[in-house]
Amino acid sequence: MSASNDSGTTHFGFRDVPVGEKQKLVGQVFSSVAGSYDLMNDLMSLGIHRVWKRYFTATALVRPGDRVLDLAGGTGDIAALLRPRLGEDGEVVLGDINGEMLRVGRDRMTDRGKVRGLRYVQCNAQALPFPDASFDLVTIAFGLRNVTDKDAALREMYRVLKVGGQARVLEFSEVTLDWFKPVYDFHSFQVLPRLGRLFAGDSDSYRYLAESIRKHPPQEELKAMMEAAGFERCGYRNLSAGIVAIHDGYRV
């Protein structure tokens, strides 16, 4: 969703802020947590985020030689999982608006000896610096909810996708089990900020992350947004009772 109304505001967690300020505020969050981002993901999800990401990449439609754009690529988890599937001639472009997150990802991949077939571009998902029809697959994992204008980002994903290409969104979504919702809320709003303060010295950023999940469009709404952006054959699959969902769309 874009601005909340015609007043020129949008949400930053549960706060309404001027549209022009959200990007800066989100940037401050991720600059703050970049160094401890993966540790916190493990703590936040009890390690399950690794399983979600493996499933997300293993079921993506890619072949050797394909070119992939991974938006909000940050610390490189998705790129590292996709790169072996692309063969010698394939390429993953990691795009992230946050330079600190991108630096952490580049350094980590280089330390692992993963250099070939990887590029790093600091870019805004709402205005991608790539020509039309540049990629066979476009992914964004746990990043769309932080984009100010999600509709614009989805349109850009569609624009840079080749005909026949797939776009995939992995994102926290709406829990489907009523009995689990209060447990999930307690973990999100009571446990996460405390973990953030204890392990990352930053409780506010993790409170924002929990709030941003609740403000993100639920499954059917995001599917409709992808259709409005031009994608066809849109669908989604819930994982872990809807804690996260994988949305797919195609350019045909």
VEXROLO-812800 format. One line per 8 residues: number of its first residue (from 1); their letters; for each residue x, y, z of C-alpha. Coordinates in nm, 4 decimals. Last residue first. Example, Ala and Ser with C-alpha at 12.3 -4.5 7.8 and 13.67 -1.06 7.14 Angstrom:
// residues 2
2 = SA = 1.3670:-0.1060:0.7140 | 1.2300:-0.4500:0.7800
//
This chain:
// residues 252
252 = VRYGDHIA = 0.3318:-1.3381:-1.9893 | 0.4971:-1.1664:-1.6955 | 0.4478:-1.3922:-1.3965 | 0.3437:-1.3591:-1.0316 | 0.4267:-1.5504:-0.7186 | 0.3609:-1.4754:-0.3515 | 0.5346:-1.6738:-0.0776 | 0.3747:-1.6341:0.2631
244 = VIGASLNR = 0.5074:-1.5906:0.6155 | 0.3516:-1.6325:0.9574 | 0.0711:-1.7821:0.7493 | 0.0386:-2.1108:0.9367 | 0.4124:-2.1873:0.9085 | 0.4239:-2.1237:0.5345 | 0.1346:-1.9890:0.3305 | 0.1467:-2.0258:-0.0466
236 = YGCREFGA = 0.0512:-1.7485:-0.2833 | -0.0935:-1.6906:-0.6274 | -0.0707:-1.4695:-0.9311 | -0.1182:-1.6231:-1.2749 | -0.0633:-1.2768:-1.4245 | 0.1394:-0.9775:-1.3137 | 0.0411:-0.6306:-1.4348 | 0.0852:-0.4146:-1.1232
228 = AEMMAKLE = -0.2868:-0.4547:-1.0471 | -0.2365:-0.8314:-1.0337 | 0.0474:-0.7858:-0.7861 | -0.1721:-0.5581:-0.5730 | -0.4522:-0.8183:-0.5795 | -0.2112:-1.0853:-0.4498 | -0.0960:-0.8441:-0.1798 | -0.4559:-0.7970:-0.0667
220 = EQPPHKRI = -0.5257:-1.1706:-0.0662 | -0.2257:-1.2483:0.1540 | -0.2291:-0.9667:0.4047 | -0.0968:-0.6169:0.3248 | 0.1860:-0.5160:0.5621 | 0.0841:-0.3058:0.8637 | 0.1135:-0.5963:1.1096 | 0.4605:-0.6852:0.9824
212 = SEALYRYS = 0.5711:-0.3228:1.0128 | 0.4810:-0.3278:1.3823 | 0.7158:-0.6178:1.4531 | 0.9972:-0.4524:1.2566 | 0.9342:-0.1209:1.4363 | 0.9631:-0.2915:1.7769 | 1.2839:-0.4446:1.6477 | 1.4260:-0.1049:1.5614
204 = DSDGAFLR = 1.3201:0.0394:1.8980 | 1.4891:-0.2352:2.1041 | 1.8446:-0.1642:1.9904 | 2.1504:-0.2872:2.1809 | 2.1741:-0.5748:1.9341 | 2.1677:-0.8797:2.1628 | 1.9884:-0.7602:2.4770 | 1.7964:-0.4611:2.3392
196 = GLRPLVQF = 1.6820:-0.6497:2.0319 | 1.5915:-0.9554:2.2368 | 1.3804:-0.7319:2.4605 | 1.2133:-0.5701:2.1582 | 1.1406:-0.9175:2.0171 | 0.9890:-1.0737:2.3319 | 0.7071:-0.8333:2.4184 | 0.5670:-0.7070:2.0879
188 = SHFDYVPK = 0.6356:-0.9902:1.8468 | 0.6426:-1.2862:2.0852 | 0.3259:-1.1703:2.2604 | 0.1563:-1.1101:1.9253 | 0.2504:-1.4573:1.8023 | 0.1078:-1.6201:2.1132 | -0.2080:-1.4084:2.0787 | -0.2427:-1.5154:1.7107
180 = FWDLTVES = -0.1869:-1.8875:1.7636 | -0.5427:-1.9728:1.8694 | -0.6844:-1.7964:1.5639 | -0.4739:-1.9930:1.3159 | -0.4271:-1.8090:0.9828 | -0.1422:-1.5752:1.0731 | -0.1291:-1.2789:0.8353 | 0.1905:-1.2184:0.6389
172 = FELVRAQG = 0.5651:-1.1975:0.6799 | 0.7219:-1.1786:0.3375 | 0.8697:-1.3834:0.0580 | 0.7851:-1.2191:-0.2753 | 0.8569:-1.3937:-0.6040 | 0.8521:-1.2561:-0.9576 | 0.8701:-1.5009:-1.2480 | 0.9771:-1.4536:-1.6076
164 = GVKLVRYM = 0.7948:-1.5628:-1.9216 | 0.8382:-1.2191:-2.0752 | 1.1438:-1.0707:-1.9072 | 1.1124:-0.8893:-1.5761 | 1.2401:-0.5312:-1.5449 | 0.8928:-0.3789:-1.5834 | 0.7163:-0.6249:-1.3517 | 0.9566:-0.5563:-1.0664
156 = ERLAADKD = 0.9106:-0.1845:-1.1330 | 0.5322:-0.2189:-1.1111 | 0.5711:-0.4090:-0.7837 | 0.7935:-0.1346:-0.6438 | 0.5451:0.1352:-0.7456 | 0.2614:-0.0517:-0.5737 | 0.4741:-0.0944:-0.2608 | 0.5272:0.2777:-0.2209
148 = TVNRLGFA = 0.7211:0.3254:0.1047 | 0.9106:-0.0046:0.0883 | 0.9669:-0.1678:0.4285 | 0.6964:-0.4323:0.3796 | 0.8609:-0.5336:0.0536 | 1.1860:-0.6346:0.2191 | 1.1464:-0.9716:0.3864 | 1.2534:-1.1513:0.0691
140 = ITVLDFSA = 1.2353:-0.9793:-0.2693 | 1.2888:-1.1827:-0.5837 | 1.3019:-1.1050:-0.9550 | 1.3567:-1.3896:-1.1996 | 1.4460:-1.3951:-1.5704 | 1.5843:-1.0422:-1.5589 | 1.6411:-0.7453:-1.7918 | 1.2977:-0.7000:-1.9519
132 = DPFPLAQA = 1.2993:-0.3195:-1.9328 | 1.6329:-0.1567:-1.8586 | 1.7757:-0.1377:-1.5060 | 1.8151:0.1491:-1.2585 | 1.5084:0.0495:-1.0502 | 1.2780:0.3270:-0.9339 | 1.0516:0.2059:-0.6507 | 1.2965:-0.0679:-0.5484
124 = NCQVYRLG = 1.5530:0.2031:-0.4679 | 1.9060:0.1084:-0.5605 | 2.2497:0.0253:-0.4258 | 2.3764:-0.2301:-0.6759 | 2.5887:-0.5353:-0.6007 | 2.6891:-0.7923:-0.8603 | 2.7450:-1.1671:-0.8296 | 2.8331:-1.4125:-1.1062
116 = RVKGRDTM = 3.1785:-1.4853:-0.9721 | 3.2569:-1.3629:-0.6222 | 3.1663:-1.6269:-0.3660 | 3.4904:-1.7050:-0.1826 | 3.3128:-1.7220:0.1512 | 3.4822:-1.4003:0.2637 | 3.3632:-1.2394:-0.0596 | 3.0023:-1.3366:0.0150
108 = RDRGVRLM = 3.0262:-1.1932:0.3673 | 3.1893:-0.8723:0.2533 | 2.9256:-0.8178:-0.0150 | 2.6388:-0.8853:0.2255 | 2.7722:-0.6548:0.4977 | 2.8352:-0.3834:0.2382 | 2.4813:-0.4173:0.1036 | 2.3349:-0.3802:0.4523
100 = EGNIDGLV = 2.5424:-0.0658:0.5069 | 2.4483:0.0778:0.1673 | 2.0753:0.0503:0.2292 | 1.8623:0.0686:-0.0840 | 1.9431:-0.2913:-0.1676 | 1.9955:-0.4708:-0.4972 | 2.1880:-0.7935:-0.5257 | 2.2319:-0.8848:-0.8923
92 = VEGDEGLR = 2.2573:-1.2598:-0.9380 | 2.4242:-1.3931:-1.2514 | 2.4257:-1.7047:-1.4653 | 2.7001:-1.8102:-1.7064 | 2.8769:-2.0670:-1.4909 | 2.5593:-2.2271:-1.3566 | 2.2459:-2.0519:-1.2320 | 2.1433:-2.2999:-0.9616
84 = PRLLAAID = 2.4597:-2.2372:-0.7599 | 2.3705:-1.8626:-0.7322 | 2.0225:-1.9073:-0.5858 | 2.1149:-1.9985:-0.2270 | 2.3926:-1.7418:-0.1945 | 2.1722:-1.4759:-0.3550 | 1.8926:-1.5416:-0.1059 | 2.1162:-1.5091:0.1993
76 = GTGGALDL = 2.3141:-1.2115:0.0689 | 2.3186:-0.9791:0.3692 | 2.0996:-0.7187:0.2087 | 1.9255:-0.8496:-0.0998 | 1.6419:-0.6004:-0.0490 | 1.5835:-0.6844:-0.4148 | 1.7290:-1.0014:-0.5636 | 1.7552:-0.9613:-0.9406
68 = VRDGPRVL = 1.8264:-1.2838:-1.1267 | 1.9872:-1.3526:-1.4647 | 1.9486:-1.7036:-1.6026 | 2.2378:-1.9020:-1.7490 | 2.1466:-2.2274:-1.5757 | 1.7730:-2.2365:-1.5081 | 1.5390:-2.0574:-1.2682 | 1.1799:-2.1062:-1.1554
60 = ATATFYRK = 1.1953:-2.0608:-0.7781 | 1.1074:-2.3686:-0.5693 | 1.4540:-2.4123:-0.4164 | 1.4829:-2.0383:-0.3509 | 1.1699:-1.9992:-0.1384 | 1.2200:-2.3390:0.0278 | 1.5716:-2.2434:0.1354 | 1.4524:-1.9025:0.2521
52 = WVRHIGLS = 1.1730:-2.0491:0.4635 | 1.4097:-2.3033:0.6182 | 1.6603:-2.0307:0.7064 | 1.3814:-1.8160:0.8535 | 1.3078:-2.1072:1.0901 | 1.6098:-2.0265:1.3058 | 1.4058:-1.9572:1.6176 | 1.2260:-1.6900:1.4109
44 = MLDNMLDY = 1.3249:-1.3752:1.5998 | 1.6441:-1.5203:1.7461 | 1.7693:-1.6476:1.4117 | 1.6697:-1.3238:1.2414 | 1.8491:-1.1360:1.5194 | 2.1715:-1.3205:1.4534 | 2.1301:-1.2523:1.0828 | 2.0826:-0.8780:1.1322
36 = SGAVSSFV = 2.3553:-0.8209:1.3913 | 2.5845:-0.6008:1.1826 | 2.3018:-0.4495:0.9803 | 2.0828:-0.3576:1.2808 | 2.1473:0.0178:1.3036 | 2.1875:0.0743:0.9306 | 1.8644:-0.1169:0.8890 | 1.6657:0.1021:1.1251
28 = QGVLKQKE = 1.8203:0.4271:1.0021 | 1.7297:0.3398:0.6447 | 1.3707:0.2730:0.7494 | 1.3584:0.6242:0.8962 | 1.5111:0.7823:0.5845 | 1.2718:0.5995:0.3517 | 0.9768:0.6917:0.5714 | 1.0474:1.0656:0.5710
20 = GVPVDRFG = 0.9158:1.1653:0.2280 | 0.5792:1.0023:0.2903 | 0.5255:1.2129:0.6017 | 0.4847:0.9885:0.9087 | 0.1948:0.7954:1.0589 | 0.3091:0.5738:1.3437 | 0.2172:0.2053:1.3898 | 0.5259:0.0821:1.2048
12 = FHTTGSDN = 0.6228:0.3697:0.9818 | 0.2928:0.4295:0.8098 | 0.2261:0.6733:0.5278 | 0.1403:1.0402:0.5105 | 0.0695:1.2743:0.2210 | -0.2756:1.3751:0.3418 | -0.4437:1.2049:0.0453 | -0.4617:0.8764:0.2290
4 = SASM = -0.2414:0.6030:0.3769 | 0.0314:0.6666:0.1243 | 0.1153:0.3515:-0.0677 | 0.0000:0.0000:0.0000
//
